Amino acid sequence: MGIGSRRRRGQAAAFVGVMALLLLCFNTIGVEWQVLRVPQTSAPTPALSGPAIIGVVAAVGSLRNEAADLRASPSIPPPTTSAIATTAVPRITVIPSVVPFFPVEPTSTRNATNVLSTSAVQTTTSTGTAPSTFALETIDNNTTTPVPLYESVAIVTFVPDGHVKFIDQAQHMLWSSWQFAIGQVPRQLRGRTDLLVFAHRNVVARLPPSCVRLGDPSLLPQSSPPSHDRCYVVEHTPSADAYWHRYSFMFSLSFLAEPAFQPLLMSYDRLLRTDTDVVITPAFLTFRPRQFVVGRGGYMVEEYTKSRIQELAIDLHMTHQGLYNVGSTWFGNTSTVLSMVPKMLEVAKFILDSPKYNVDQGFPRWHIGVTSMYAGELVVNHFIPKDNVWVNSKSLDINCNSIEKTINVYHSHCWPGDQYPGYFNKWAFERGEYTAQRFPRDNLDLAVINDYFMAMALYGK
């Protein structure tokens, strides 16, 4: 065979190899969109349990695991969480994760001080666009030790008596979205995420029957392997003479200060404290930020209110670092959350009992109806160094009528008010305006938050 003929055959083989490689890359890039995309055709839409989606996620995970072994991370995730520590945290290098459903985190580089520490803790950080499977922590003796980030999480909420709407929200929004989400991301790629619903005794029987009833919360549940995500219902009935009957919203927080619940709560690495009119997305299951994360509130729009809460901080001998509009949703280290709640209750009680601060001047100037928000803002400012708090307005507490991509959101919340255009709207849901006839499942695109919220509320199991 001539040299020219061999050369032409070699060139042809090289061309075929290059085209095959390009095709593989193109298919890999498109997988994440396919994970959440709901076909807009007349074909039947698969059930929300999504076994096909699980297979795709597992395939993506396998591909990304192989890629992660071949490259070093160019960046480091946001600053460390609010875990209690008294020794300096060394520089951390992060291996990119395999898990999809992960929004991009903040694009700033910060020095974080670990929370509730008696000495300054400095961590060199920058952002990452993917979650971390393992962090490689450099110890003082220059050895490297893997630190798994598969921490256990409890989503905690409270359902009071006397309002059917809260029962419906807990079941058709929070529980149904949790049930859906845990079926989408394979368990071996993430930490355990349990749902803990604390509820008045009169509503316990009306909550999802698949949730395990914990008769004695001081006895940690042993009925299932630790690898399983579980929902638990814990009875909590405030006494008839409880102080917070005068401001009942605080019951959604005060249960976290009950001594009887501490062993159960402390069995988790992190807590997500949330209301019931919310959904979580599959992205939340891999969300393990290094900062203490809060949603963004909408209760403070005037400079007067800011100066007022600064004055409140001075009167209480507390620190305010200039973080305003701290939302009611908290996500952080369990010890930190539980340490802050009693002080938050104390601040709220001070406001309600004070002749100076218990004077309603109307919303948004100074409104007693958002006392819990004022107290929460002050406590977060007092307990956690500013650089270690992420007021997340992009992917936490996102309004339920949003058209944000679901893959870029961890948690969506129904904001107060009936003035927001479009859907989802919890008041319209309560009035029975949302039906399967108006919103067929085939027409809902789970890749967009408002459709995702509607699908959870109408079709969640």
C-alpha positions as CSV (number, residue, x, y, z in Angstrom):
1,M,0.0,0.0,0.0
2,G,1.3,3.4,-0.9
3,I,2.3,6.1,1.6
4,G,-0.4,8.4,0.3
5,S,-3.2,5.8,0.7
6,R,-2.1,5.1,4.3
7,R,-2.0,8.8,5.0
8,R,-5.6,9.3,3.7
9,R,-6.9,6.4,5.8
10,G,-5.2,7.8,8.9
11,Q,-6.8,11.2,8.3
12,A,-10.2,9.7,7.9
13,A,-9.9,7.7,11.1
14,A,-8.8,10.8,13.0
15,F,-11.8,12.8,11.7
16,V,-14.2,10.1,12.8
17,G,-12.7,10.0,16.3
18,V,-12.9,13.8,16.6
19,M,-16.6,13.8,15.5
20,A,-17.4,11.0,18.0
21,L,-15.8,13.0,20.9
22,L,-17.7,16.2,20.0
23,L,-21.0,14.3,19.9
24,L,-20.3,12.8,23.4
25,C,-19.6,16.3,24.8
26,F,-22.7,17.7,23.2
27,N,-24.9,15.0,24.7
28,T,-23.3,15.4,28.2
29,I,-23.9,19.1,28.2
30,G,-27.6,18.7,27.5
31,V,-28.3,16.2,30.2
32,E,-29.1,18.7,33.1
33,W,-31.8,20.4,31.0
34,Q,-33.4,17.1,30.2
35,V,-33.5,16.2,33.9
36,L,-36.1,18.9,34.7
37,R,-37.6,19.5,31.3
38,V,-41.2,18.4,31.0
39,P,-42.2,17.6,27.4
40,Q,-44.7,20.1,26.0
41,T,-46.5,17.5,23.8
42,S,-49.6,15.5,23.8
43,A,-47.8,12.5,25.1
44,P,-48.6,11.5,28.7
45,T,-46.5,13.1,31.3
46,P,-44.7,10.6,33.6
47,A,-45.6,10.4,37.3
48,L,-43.9,12.8,39.6
49,S,-41.9,10.0,41.2
50,G,-39.6,10.3,38.1
51,P,-37.7,6.9,37.9
52,A,-36.4,8.0,34.5
53,I,-35.1,11.2,36.0
54,I,-33.2,9.2,38.7
55,G,-31.5,7.1,36.0
56,V,-30.4,10.2,34.2
57,V,-29.1,11.8,37.4
58,A,-27.1,8.7,38.2
59,A,-25.6,8.6,34.7
60,V,-24.6,12.3,35.0
61,G,-23.1,11.5,38.4
62,S,-21.0,8.7,37.0
63,L,-19.7,10.9,34.2
64,R,-18.9,13.8,36.5
65,N,-17.2,11.5,39.1
66,E,-14.8,10.4,36.4
67,A,-14.2,14.0,35.3
68,A,-13.6,15.1,38.9
69,D,-10.7,12.7,39.3
70,L,-8.9,14.3,36.3
71,R,-9.0,17.9,37.4
72,A,-8.5,20.1,40.4
73,S,-11.0,22.6,41.4
74,P,-10.3,26.2,40.4
75,S,-12.4,27.6,43.2
76,I,-13.6,27.1,46.8
77,P,-17.3,27.3,47.9
78,P,-18.7,30.1,50.1
79,P,-17.4,30.6,53.6
80,T,-17.9,27.9,56.3
81,T,-21.2,27.3,58.0
82,S,-22.0,28.4,61.4
83,A,-20.6,25.4,63.1
84,I,-19.2,26.1,66.6
85,A,-15.4,26.0,66.6
86,T,-12.5,27.4,68.7
87,T,-9.6,26.7,66.5
88,A,-8.5,28.2,63.2
89,V,-9.9,26.6,60.1
90,P,-7.1,25.9,57.5
91,R,-7.4,26.6,53.8
92,I,-9.7,24.2,52.0
93,T,-9.4,22.8,48.5
94,V,-12.6,21.4,47.0
95,I,-13.2,18.7,44.5
96,P,-16.1,19.5,42.1
97,S,-19.2,17.5,42.9
98,V,-21.2,15.1,40.8
99,V,-24.6,16.2,41.8
100,P,-26.9,18.2,39.5
101,F,-29.7,20.5,40.6
102,F,-27.3,23.0,42.0
103,P,-27.7,26.8,41.6
104,V,-24.7,29.0,41.2
105,E,-23.5,30.5,44.5
106,P,-22.4,34.1,45.2
107,T,-19.6,35.5,43.2
108,S,-17.6,37.2,45.9
109,T,-14.5,36.2,47.8
110,R,-14.8,36.5,51.5
111,N,-13.0,35.9,54.8
112,A,-15.4,34.1,57.1
113,T,-15.3,34.0,60.9
114,N,-16.7,30.9,62.3
115,V,-19.8,31.5,64.4
116,L,-20.0,31.6,68.2
117,S,-16.2,31.2,68.5
118,T,-14.1,32.7,71.2
119,S,-11.3,33.4,68.7
120,A,-11.2,34.6,65.1
121,V,-11.4,31.9,62.5
122,Q,-10.2,32.8,59.1
123,T,-11.0,30.7,56.0
124,T,-9.7,31.6,52.5
125,T,-12.6,31.2,50.2
126,S,-14.0,31.8,46.7
127,T,-17.0,30.7,45.0
128,G,-17.9,27.5,43.1
129,T,-20.5,26.7,40.6
130,A,-21.1,23.2,41.8
131,P,-21.6,21.6,45.2
132,S,-18.8,19.7,47.0
133,T,-18.6,16.0,47.4
134,F,-15.5,16.1,49.6
135,A,-13.3,18.9,50.9
136,L,-9.6,18.3,51.4
137,E,-8.7,19.9,54.6
138,T,-5.0,20.6,55.2
139,I,-4.1,20.0,58.9
140,D,-1.2,21.6,60.7
141,N,1.1,18.7,60.2
142,N,0.6,19.1,56.4
143,T,-1.4,16.0,56.0
144,T,-4.6,15.9,54.0
145,T,-7.8,14.4,55.3
146,P,-11.1,14.0,53.4
147,V,-14.0,15.8,55.1
148,P,-17.4,14.4,53.8
149,L,-20.0,17.0,53.1
150,Y,-22.9,14.5,53.2
151,E,-24.4,16.1,56.3
152,S,-27.8,15.2,57.6
153,V,-30.5,17.9,57.4
154,A,-33.9,18.3,59.1
155,I,-36.5,20.5,57.6
156,V,-38.5,21.8,60.5
157,T,-41.9,23.5,60.6
158,F,-44.9,23.9,62.9
159,V,-48.6,23.4,62.1
160,P,-51.0,25.2,64.6
161,D,-54.6,24.4,65.4
162,G,-57.6,26.2,64.1
163,H,-56.6,26.9,60.5
164,V,-57.2,24.3,57.8
165,K,-55.0,26.3,55.4
166,F,-51.9,25.5,57.4
167,I,-52.7,21.8,57.2
168,D,-53.2,22.0,53.5
169,Q,-50.0,24.0,53.0
170,A,-48.0,21.5,55.0
171,Q,-49.3,18.5,53.0
172,H,-49.8,19.9,49.5
173,M,-46.8,22.2,49.4
174,L,-44.0,21.4,51.8
175,W,-44.5,17.6,52.2
176,S,-45.4,16.9,48.6
177,S,-42.3,18.8,47.3
178,W,-40.1,17.0,49.9
179,Q,-41.6,13.7,48.8
180,F,-41.0,14.5,45.1
181,A,-37.4,15.9,45.6
182,I,-36.1,12.9,47.5
183,G,-37.1,10.7,44.6
184,Q,-35.1,12.8,42.1
185,V,-31.5,12.7,43.5
186,P,-30.0,9.3,44.2
187,R,-29.4,8.8,47.9
188,Q,-25.8,7.8,47.4
189,L,-25.0,11.2,46.0
190,R,-26.2,13.3,48.9
191,G,-26.9,13.5,52.7
192,R,-30.1,12.4,54.4
193,T,-32.9,15.0,54.4
194,D,-35.7,14.4,56.8
195,L,-38.9,16.4,57.3
196,L,-39.9,17.1,60.9
197,V,-43.5,18.5,61.2
198,F,-44.3,19.7,64.8
199,A,-48.0,20.0,65.2
200,H,-50.8,20.7,67.6
201,R,-52.4,17.5,68.9
202,N,-55.7,18.4,67.1
203,V,-54.1,18.3,63.6
204,V,-51.6,15.4,64.0
205,A,-54.1,12.9,62.5
206,R,-54.7,15.1,59.5
207,L,-51.1,15.2,58.4
208,P,-49.7,12.8,55.7
209,P,-50.2,9.2,57.0
210,S,-46.8,8.1,55.6
211,C,-45.1,10.3,58.2
212,V,-44.0,8.4,61.3
213,R,-45.7,9.7,64.5
214,L,-43.1,10.1,67.3
215,G,-44.9,9.6,70.6
216,D,-41.7,10.3,72.6
217,P,-39.4,12.7,70.8
218,S,-36.7,12.2,73.4
219,L,-36.3,8.7,72.0
220,L,-34.5,9.0,68.7
221,P,-36.2,7.2,65.8
222,Q,-34.5,3.8,65.2
223,S,-37.1,2.2,62.9
224,S,-35.3,2.9,59.6
225,P,-31.8,2.8,58.3
226,P,-30.0,6.2,58.6
227,S,-29.6,6.2,54.8
228,H,-33.4,6.6,54.4
229,D,-35.1,10.0,54.2
230,R,-38.1,10.0,56.5
231,C,-40.9,12.3,57.5
232,Y,-41.8,12.5,61.2
233,V,-44.8,14.2,63.0
234,V,-44.1,15.4,66.5
235,E,-47.0,16.5,68.7
236,H,-46.5,19.9,70.3
237,T,-49.4,21.6,71.9
238,P,-48.7,25.0,73.6
239,S,-50.2,25.3,77.0
240,A,-53.4,27.4,77.4
241,D,-51.5,30.1,79.3
242,A,-48.5,30.3,77.0
243,Y,-47.2,33.8,76.5
244,W,-47.2,33.6,72.7
245,H,-51.0,33.3,72.4
246,R,-50.8,37.1,72.2
247,Y,-48.6,36.8,69.1
248,S,-49.2,33.3,67.8
249,F,-46.8,33.4,64.9
250,M,-44.0,32.9,67.5
251,F,-45.3,29.3,68.0
252,S,-43.7,28.6,64.6
253,L,-40.3,29.1,66.4
254,S,-40.8,28.6,70.1
255,F,-41.0,24.8,69.7
256,L,-37.3,24.9,68.8
257,A,-36.5,26.0,72.4
258,E,-38.3,23.1,74.1
259,P,-35.9,21.0,76.0
260,A,-37.8,17.8,75.2
261,F,-37.0,18.3,71.5
262,Q,-33.3,19.0,71.8
263,P,-32.0,15.4,71.4
264,L,-34.1,14.8,68.3
265,L,-33.0,18.1,66.7
266,M,-29.4,17.7,67.7
267,S,-29.2,14.4,65.9
268,Y,-29.0,16.4,62.6
269,D,-26.1,18.4,61.4
270,R,-28.2,21.2,60.0
271,L,-31.7,22.6,60.3
272,L,-33.9,24.4,57.7
273,R,-36.4,26.4,59.7
274,T,-39.3,27.2,57.4
275,D,-43.0,28.1,57.1
276,T,-45.5,25.7,55.7
277,D,-46.4,27.7,52.5
278,V,-43.2,26.7,50.7
279,V,-41.8,24.1,48.4
280,I,-38.3,22.7,48.2
281,T,-36.7,21.6,45.0
282,P,-34.3,18.7,44.2
283,A,-31.5,21.3,44.3
284,F,-31.9,21.7,48.0
285,L,-30.9,18.1,48.7
286,T,-27.3,18.9,47.7
287,F,-27.2,22.4,49.2
288,R,-24.5,22.4,51.9
289,P,-23.2,26.1,52.0
290,R,-20.4,27.1,54.3
291,Q,-22.3,30.2,55.4
292,F,-25.4,30.5,57.6
293,V,-28.1,31.2,55.0
294,V,-31.3,33.2,55.4
295,G,-33.9,34.3,52.9
296,R,-34.6,37.9,52.2
297,G,-37.4,39.6,54.1
298,G,-39.6,42.5,52.8
299,Y,-40.5,44.2,56.0
300,M,-37.9,47.0,56.0
301,V,-38.0,49.7,53.2
302,E,-37.6,52.9,55.2
303,E,-34.5,54.4,56.8
304,Y,-36.6,55.2,59.9
305,T,-37.1,51.4,60.5
306,K,-33.4,50.8,60.2
307,S,-32.6,53.5,62.7
308,R,-35.3,52.1,65.0
309,I,-33.9,48.6,65.0
310,Q,-30.4,50.0,65.6
311,E,-31.8,51.8,68.6
312,L,-33.4,48.6,69.8
313,A,-30.1,46.8,69.6
314,I,-28.5,49.5,71.8
315,D,-31.2,49.2,74.4
316,L,-30.8,45.5,74.5
317,H,-26.9,45.7,74.5
318,M,-26.8,43.7,71.3
319,T,-24.8,44.0,68.2
320,H,-26.3,45.0,64.8
321,Q,-23.8,44.7,61.9
322,G,-26.0,46.4,59.2
323,L,-27.7,43.3,57.8
324,Y,-31.3,44.3,57.1
325,N,-34.4,42.4,55.8
326,V,-33.3,39.1,57.2
327,G,-35.9,36.5,56.1
328,S,-37.8,34.0,58.3
329,T,-36.2,31.0,56.6
330,W,-33.0,30.0,58.3
331,F,-30.6,27.3,57.1
332,G,-27.5,26.5,59.2
333,N,-25.6,24.5,61.7
334,T,-28.1,22.9,64.2
335,S,-26.2,24.1,67.3
336,T,-26.2,27.7,66.0
337,V,-29.9,27.7,65.2
338,L,-30.9,26.3,68.5
339,S,-28.6,28.7,70.4
340,M,-30.3,31.7,68.7
341,V,-33.9,30.8,69.1
342,P,-34.2,31.5,72.9
343,K,-32.6,34.9,72.4
344,M,-35.0,35.6,69.5
345,L,-37.9,34.8,71.8
346,E,-36.5,37.1,74.4
347,V,-36.1,40.0,72.0
348,A,-39.7,39.5,70.6
349,K,-41.1,39.5,74.2
350,F,-39.2,42.7,75.0
351,I,-40.7,44.4,71.9
352,L,-44.2,43.3,72.8
353,D,-43.9,44.4,76.5
354,S,-42.0,47.6,75.9
355,P,-44.0,50.9,76.1
356,K,-41.4,52.3,73.6
357,Y,-41.5,49.6,70.9
358,N,-45.0,48.2,71.3
359,V,-46.5,51.1,69.5
360,D,-47.7,50.3,66.0
361,Q,-46.8,53.0,63.5
362,G,-48.1,51.1,60.5
363,F,-46.4,48.9,57.9
364,P,-43.7,49.2,56.8
365,R,-42.6,52.0,59.2
366,W,-42.9,50.0,62.5
367,H,-45.4,47.2,62.6
368,I,-46.0,45.0,65.6
369,G,-47.3,42.3,63.2
370,V,-43.7,41.6,62.1
371,T,-42.2,41.5,65.5
372,S,-40.7,38.1,64.8
373,M,-38.9,39.6,61.8
374,Y,-37.4,42.4,63.8
375,A,-36.3,39.9,66.5
376,G,-34.8,37.5,63.9
377,E,-32.8,40.2,62.2
378,L,-31.4,41.4,65.5
379,V,-30.4,37.9,66.7
380,V,-28.7,37.0,63.4
381,N,-26.7,40.2,63.5
382,H,-25.8,39.6,67.1
383,F,-24.8,35.9,66.9
384,I,-23.2,35.5,63.5
385,P,-20.3,37.5,62.0
386,K,-21.5,39.5,59.0
387,D,-19.2,37.8,56.5
388,N,-20.6,34.4,57.5
389,V,-24.2,35.3,56.7
390,W,-25.6,34.8,53.3
391,V,-28.8,36.8,52.8
392,N,-29.9,34.8,49.8
393,S,-32.4,36.6,47.6
394,K,-31.7,34.5,44.5
395,S,-32.5,31.0,45.4
396,L,-34.1,30.9,48.9
397,D,-37.6,32.3,49.7
398,I,-38.2,32.9,46.0
399,N,-41.7,34.0,45.4
400,C,-44.1,31.2,44.3
401,N,-45.2,33.1,41.2
402,S,-41.6,33.4,39.9
403,I,-40.5,32.2,36.5
404,E,-37.0,31.4,37.7
405,K,-35.6,28.1,36.5
406,T,-36.2,25.4,39.1
407,I,-32.7,24.2,38.8
408,N,-31.5,27.6,40.1
409,V,-33.7,27.6,43.2
410,Y,-33.5,25.7,46.5
411,H,-36.7,26.9,48.2
412,S,-39.8,28.9,47.1
413,H,-42.1,30.7,49.4
414,C,-45.6,32.3,49.0
415,W,-45.0,36.0,49.8
416,P,-47.8,37.9,51.7
417,G,-50.3,39.8,49.6
418,D,-52.7,39.0,46.8
419,Q,-51.3,41.6,44.5
420,Y,-48.8,39.5,42.6
421,P,-49.7,38.7,38.9
422,G,-50.0,35.3,37.5
423,Y,-49.7,32.1,39.5
424,F,-48.9,30.5,42.0
425,N,-50.8,32.4,44.6
426,K,-51.7,30.7,48.0
427,W,-54.8,32.8,48.4
428,A,-56.2,31.6,45.1
429,F,-55.2,28.1,46.1
430,E,-57.2,28.5,49.3
431,R,-60.2,29.8,47.4
432,G,-60.2,26.7,45.2
433,E,-59.3,28.5,42.0
434,Y,-56.6,26.1,41.0
435,T,-57.9,22.8,39.6
436,A,-56.7,20.0,37.4
437,Q,-59.0,21.2,34.7
438,R,-57.5,24.7,34.6
439,F,-53.9,23.4,35.0
440,P,-53.5,20.0,33.4
441,R,-50.4,18.2,34.5
442,D,-49.2,17.9,30.8
443,N,-49.2,21.7,30.5
444,L,-47.0,22.3,33.6
445,D,-43.3,22.7,33.1
446,L,-41.4,21.6,36.2
447,A,-38.4,23.4,35.0
448,V,-40.0,26.8,36.0
449,I,-40.8,27.6,39.6
450,N,-44.4,28.7,39.3
451,D,-45.3,25.6,37.4
452,Y,-43.3,23.4,39.8
453,F,-45.2,25.0,42.7
454,M,-48.5,24.3,41.0
455,A,-47.6,20.7,40.2
456,M,-46.6,20.1,43.8
457,A,-49.9,21.6,45.1
458,L,-52.2,19.8,42.7
459,Y,-50.4,16.6,41.8
460,G,-48.0,15.9,44.7
461,K,-48.5,12.5,46.3
